[in-house]
């Protein structure tokens, strides 16, 4: 851990602030969001479909606006978008705790989603710009702070929600308010590098920029190939907890075993991320690291597949071990696969963008992966239902394992054909000779 802290201190102040920024954002977000559905359905007494609608609006507004948020960051600067996103989160979180009308709750949920669409592309583009040649290592450390916030947030939220959910909301809003003040005062202004456009005395329209990104075939192929990584990693929140509760029940043991999944995922990343990235960077090209990362994520579902061949004990220690150990091992391997792939994934987006309109590329990438996660989770849920109905518990794990193999093969193909290399820089045209 000391080595990680020393590595963080070796970066510029702006990079350090962005890492702390991401930790605090995740702390505030995850101390509130896991308990929002229970608040809406319990004390507010909303119908299930309304709860789903309010939660869905947040996800839709974030995924749908990533491209716009990235474009605004490239045009207006990274810092204004980060601050705007933080302010929106303050308003959204405070509103969620203080109102009970459905229209106000929908507006607050949309505001929290839009906030993420504003600061996520901007912060990643800012980090990539200021980290320079050390981008891969910087994104590895960024993931450590990211996971630390996810790990600590629900624990803080559980304590505060035990007092009152409004206390959780107002505390989260207060955290974002303090973070906003710190960012306003301490984060240096940073704009996208549009030197070439300024020298040419022009700038393309937004639609022209979007058309150019959509025409970037290697970037689109890479984005589609990486969807599977997000679908697989999301199963820590979907399929793995459901499997734990299917075997371990809904009681205290099931709750504790699910908590272990999150602890294994977060703590392993905090402890190992920097070492894993250094090892991979010293031994393999980015494309190979990405391939191995996704292959590891696919292999993560093999312990669950093997466990389906074991007769389910009637109870006792054997049943608890079967309910807890294979999912925990799967969570560990999913975290390891993410550790391998994530820093190179973020770096590859920058390289495929040609260091131009980086935030916009991040925005479109997030939208593509967000849509993929939604579809992937629908299919995973369908596979879980089909497995339960047909009595074939291995079905979802086979499907997810094959998804990992397919995505790893796709990335390996992109790497072998050179499509993950940066686009060639166009040669400068000689200036016309004048008399």
Buried (B, 14 or more C-beta within 10 A) or exposed (E): EEEBEEBBEEBEEBBBBBBBBBBBBBBBBBBBBBBBBEBBBEEBEBEEEBBBBBBBBBBBBBBBBBBBBBBBBBBBBBBBBBBBBBBBBBBBBBBBBEBEEBEEBBBBBBBBBBBBBBBBBBBBBBBBBBBEEBBBBBBBBBBBBBBBBBBBBBBBBBEBBEEEBBBBBBBBBBBBBEBBEBBEEEBEEBBBBBEEEEEEEEEEEBEEBBEEBEEBEBBBBBBBBBBBBBBBBBBBBBBBBBBBBBBBBEEEBBBEBBBBBBBBBBBBBBEBBBEBBBEBBEEBBBBBBBBBBBBBBBBBBBBBBEBBEEEBBEEEEEBBBBBBBBBBBBBBBBBBBBBBBBBBBBBBBBBBBBBBBBBBBBBBBBBBBBEBBBEBBEBBBEBBEEBBEEEEBBBBBBBBBEBBBBBBBBBBBBBEEEBBBEBEEEEEEEEEEEE
